């Protein structure tokens, strides 16, 4: 939590708060303003700059501490809710997916033992990654998330064969952290609600590109597309038929201040993108 005086030497507290909000959300880093001006207009400026609450000077110590406790309690409550939603996503691994995967493994075991072993390894990796306790962390290494995506796609390819065509542009040296279970739900959405909606299937392309200050992750499919009203409901959090994309969008907003970008043409396909800020303290080799 930051306690910020509205009047600073070299820049105003309002400017400082706006700078903070470019990187941290209301929930990740609460800001409590100290101000000697209690007029509504000045308080409104503080809230518009991104303040969570304010205390007017001179302040009472007990009130000051009470407001701090309230903001910290809010921060913990939001974190607990996100943890619960993450557990719900893990619990959403549908029984028919497990059942069908096991059936596929059983069928392959009779005709292709080598491929059966590979698929069992992918299935084990998928389950291990899905229920990893590190998924409750705020961020995990990209490599961990990518391993989960690859295991999931290998399973679906074994089940649906040529109906799913996959291409990727992912650099081997991609090293950055991102919120757990972000790419995999987007890819699963592209498979189940995208290409598999068409009898002939379709193509999914996944790309990861590291820029100067961010990584751009993109998942493109040639499925049926997402209707405009559904896109809006996903992005504003009111979509209730599934929590996958809604949850990813909310967690990205909480972490980085911006969520998913969804471009879609019905009958043609969808591309979903999001950005992950790169840490500026990476060591640069000379």
C-alpha positions in Angstrom: 0.0 0.0 0.0 1.2 3.6 -0.7 0.4 6.6 1.4 0.8 9.6 -0.9 0.7 13.2 -0.1 -1.2 15.3 -2.7 1.4 18.0 -2.5 5.0 16.8 -3.5 8.1 18.8 -4.3 8.8 18.0 -7.9 5.5 16.6 -9.1 2.0 16.5 -7.7 0.7 13.5 -5.9 -2.0 13.2 -8.6 0.7 12.8 -11.3 2.5 10.3 -9.2 -0.7 8.3 -8.7 -1.4 8.3 -12.4 2.1 7.0 -13.0 1.5 4.2 -10.4 -1.8 3.2 -12.1 0.0 2.7 -15.4 1.7 -0.3 -13.8 -0.4 -1.4 -10.9 -4.2 -1.9 -10.5 -6.4 -0.6 -7.7 -6.2 -4.1 -6.1 -2.5 -4.9 -6.5 -1.3 -1.6 -5.0 -3.9 0.5 -3.1 -3.1 4.3 -2.8 -4.3 6.3 0.2 -4.1 10.1 -0.4 -3.2 12.6 2.3 -4.7 16.0 1.5 -5.5 19.3 3.2 -8.2 20.1 0.7 -11.5 18.4 1.5 -13.6 20.1 -1.2 -15.4 17.6 -3.5 -13.6 18.9 -6.6 -10.1 18.2 -5.2 -11.2 14.8 -3.9 -12.6 14.0 -7.3 -9.3 14.8 -9.0 -7.6 12.3 -6.6 -10.1 9.5 -7.4 -9.8 10.2 -11.1 -6.0 9.9 -10.8 -6.4 6.4 -9.3 -6.7 6.9 -5.5 -8.5 4.2 -3.5 -9.2 6.5 -0.5 -8.2 9.7 1.2 -7.5 11.2 4.6 -7.7 14.9 5.2 -4.9 16.7 7.2 -4.6 17.1 10.1 -5.8 13.5 10.5 -6.7 11.4 13.5 -4.3 8.5 13.9 -7.1 5.9 14.6 -9.0 6.9 11.4 -5.7 6.8 9.4 -4.9 3.3 10.6 -8.5 2.1 10.1 -8.5 3.2 6.5 -5.1 1.5 6.0 -6.5 -1.7 7.5 -9.6 -1.5 5.2 -7.5 -1.1 2.1 -5.2 -4.0 3.0 -8.2 -6.2 3.8 -9.7 -5.3 0.4 -6.4 -6.3 -1.3 -6.3 -9.7 0.5 -10.0 -10.3 -0.3 -9.5 -9.7 -4.0 -6.5 -12.0 -4.0 -8.5 -14.7 -2.2 -11.3 -14.4 -4.8 -8.8 -14.7 -7.6 -7.4 -17.8 -5.9 -10.9 -19.3 -5.7 -11.6 -18.5 -9.3 -8.3 -20.2 -10.3 -9.3 -23.3 -8.3 -12.7 -23.2 -10.1 -10.9 -23.1 -13.5 -8.8 -26.2 -12.4 -12.0 -27.9 -11.4 -13.5 -27.2 -14.8 -11.4 -29.9 -16.4 -14.4 -31.6 -17.7 -15.0 -35.3 -16.9 -15.8 -36.1 -20.6 -12.3 -34.7 -21.6 -10.6 -37.1 -19.1 -12.9 -39.9 -20.2 -12.3 -39.4 -23.9 -8.6 -39.0 -23.5 -8.4 -42.3 -21.6 -10.5 -43.9 -24.3 -8.1 -42.6 -27.0 -5.1 -43.9 -25.0 -6.8 -47.3 -24.7 -7.5 -47.5 -28.4 -4.0 -46.5 -29.3 -2.5 -49.0 -27.0 -3.7 -51.8 -29.2 -2.2 -50.5 -32.5 0.6 -48.0 -31.6 2.4 -48.6 -28.3 5.0 -45.9 -29.0 2.4 -43.2 -29.6 0.5 -44.5 -26.5 3.6 -43.9 -24.3 3.9 -40.4 -25.7 0.3 -39.6 -25.2 0.4 -40.9 -21.6 3.4 -38.6 -21.0 1.4 -35.7 -22.4 -1.6 -36.6 -20.3 0.4 -36.8 -17.1 2.1 -33.5 -17.9 -1.3 -31.9 -18.6 -2.7 -33.1 -15.2 0.4 -32.1 -13.3 0.6 -28.7 -14.8 -3.2 -28.1 -14.3 -3.1 -28.9 -10.6 0.3 -27.4 -9.8 0.1 -25.3 -6.6 2.2 -22.7 -8.4 -0.9 -21.9 -10.4 -1.9 -19.9 -7.3 1.1 -17.7 -7.7 0.7 -14.3 -9.4 3.1 -15.2 -12.1 4.8 -18.3 -13.5 7.6 -18.8 -16.1 6.4 -18.8 -19.7 8.0 -22.2 -20.1 5.7 -23.8 -17.6 2.6 -22.3 -19.3 3.8 -23.4 -22.7 4.4 -26.9 -21.5 0.8 -27.1 -20.5 -0.4 -25.7 -23.9 1.7 -28.3 -25.8 0.5 -31.2 -23.7 -3.1 -30.1 -24.2 -2.7 -29.7 -28.0 -1.0 -33.1 -28.3 -3.9 -34.8 -26.6 -6.5 -33.0 -28.8 -4.5 -33.8 -31.9 -4.5 -37.5 -30.9 -8.3 -37.4 -30.5 -9.3 -35.3 -33.6 -6.4 -35.9 -36.0 -6.4 -33.7 -39.1 -9.4 -31.7 -38.0 -7.0 -29.6 -35.9 -4.0 -28.1 -37.7 -1.5 -26.3 -35.4 1.3 -23.9 -36.3 3.4 -21.9 -33.8 5.9 -19.0 -33.8 7.4 -19.3 -30.3 11.1 -18.4 -29.8 13.2 -21.0 -28.0 14.7 -18.2 -25.9 11.4 -16.7 -24.7 12.1 -16.0 -21.0 9.4 -14.0 -19.1 6.8 -14.5 -16.5 3.0 -14.2 -16.9 -0.1 -15.1 -14.9 -0.7 -18.9 -14.8 -3.4 -20.5 -16.9 -3.7 -17.6 -19.4 -2.6 -19.0 -22.7 -4.1 -22.5 -22.3 -7.7 -21.4 -21.8 -7.5 -19.2 -24.9 -6.1 -22.1 -26.9 -8.8 -24.4 -25.5 -11.4 -21.9 -26.5 -10.0 -21.8 -30.0 -10.2 -25.6 -30.3 -13.6 -26.3 -28.7 -15.5 -23.2 -29.7 -13.6 -22.4 -32.8 -12.2 -25.0 -35.2 -14.2 -28.0 -33.9 -17.5 -26.2 -34.5 -16.8 -26.8 -38.2 -17.1 -30.4 -39.5 -13.9 -30.0 -41.5 -12.0 -28.5 -38.5 -9.6 -25.7 -39.0 -6.2 -24.1 -38.3 -4.9 -22.6 -35.0 -1.8 -20.4 -35.0 0.0 -19.4 -31.8 2.7 -16.7 -31.8 4.8 -15.1 -29.1 6.8 -12.1 -29.9 9.1 -10.2 -27.4 9.2 -6.5 -28.0 11.4 -3.9 -26.2 9.1 -3.6 -23.2 6.5 -6.4 -23.6 5.7 -9.8 -24.9 2.8 -10.1 -27.3 0.9 -13.4 -27.2 -1.6 -14.1 -30.0 -3.9 -17.1 -30.7 -5.6 -17.1 -34.1 -8.1 -19.7 -35.3 -10.2 -20.2 -38.5 -13.3 -21.3 -36.6 -16.9 -19.9 -36.6 -15.9 -16.6 -34.9 -17.4 -15.0 -31.8 -20.6 -12.9 -32.2 -20.2 -9.2 -31.2 -22.5 -9.4 -28.2 -20.6 -12.4 -26.8 -17.3 -10.6 -27.3 -18.6 -7.6 -25.4 -19.9 -9.9 -22.6 -16.6 -11.6 -22.3 -14.6 -8.4 -22.0 -17.0 -6.7 -19.6 -17.3 -9.8 -17.4 -21.0 -10.4 -17.9 -20.7 -13.6 -19.9 -22.0 -16.5 -17.8 -21.9 -19.6 -20.0 -18.2 -20.2 -19.2 -15.6 -18.5 -17.1 -12.4 -19.3 -19.0 -11.9 -16.2 -21.1 -13.7 -14.0 -18.6 -11.3 -15.1 -15.9 -8.2 -14.6 -18.0 -9.3 -11.1 -19.0 -10.0 -10.1 -15.4 -6.7 -11.5 -14.1 -4.7 -9.7 -16.9 -6.5 -6.5 -16.1 -5.7 -6.8 -12.4 -2.1 -7.7 -13.1 -1.3 -5.2 -15.9 -4.1 -2.8 -16.3 -5.2 -4.2 -19.6 -6.8 -7.5 -20.6 -7.6 -9.4 -23.8 -8.0 -8.0 -27.3 -10.5 -9.9 -29.3 -11.0 -9.5 -33.1 -13.4 -11.8 -34.8 -15.4 -12.2 -38.0 -18.3 -14.7 -37.8 -17.7 -17.6 -40.2 -14.1 -16.7 -40.7 -12.3 -16.9 -37.4 -10.9 -15.1 -34.3 -7.7 -13.7 -33.0 -7.2 -13.1 -29.3 -4.1 -11.2 -28.1 -2.7 -9.9 -24.9 0.4 -8.2 -23.7 2.7 -9.0 -20.8 5.1 -6.3 -19.6 8.7 -7.4 -19.5 10.7 -6.7 -16.4 13.2 -3.9 -16.9 15.7 -5.3 -14.5 16.8 -8.2 -16.8 20.5 -8.5 -17.1 21.8 -7.6 -20.6 24.8 -9.3 -21.8 27.4 -7.0 -23.3 
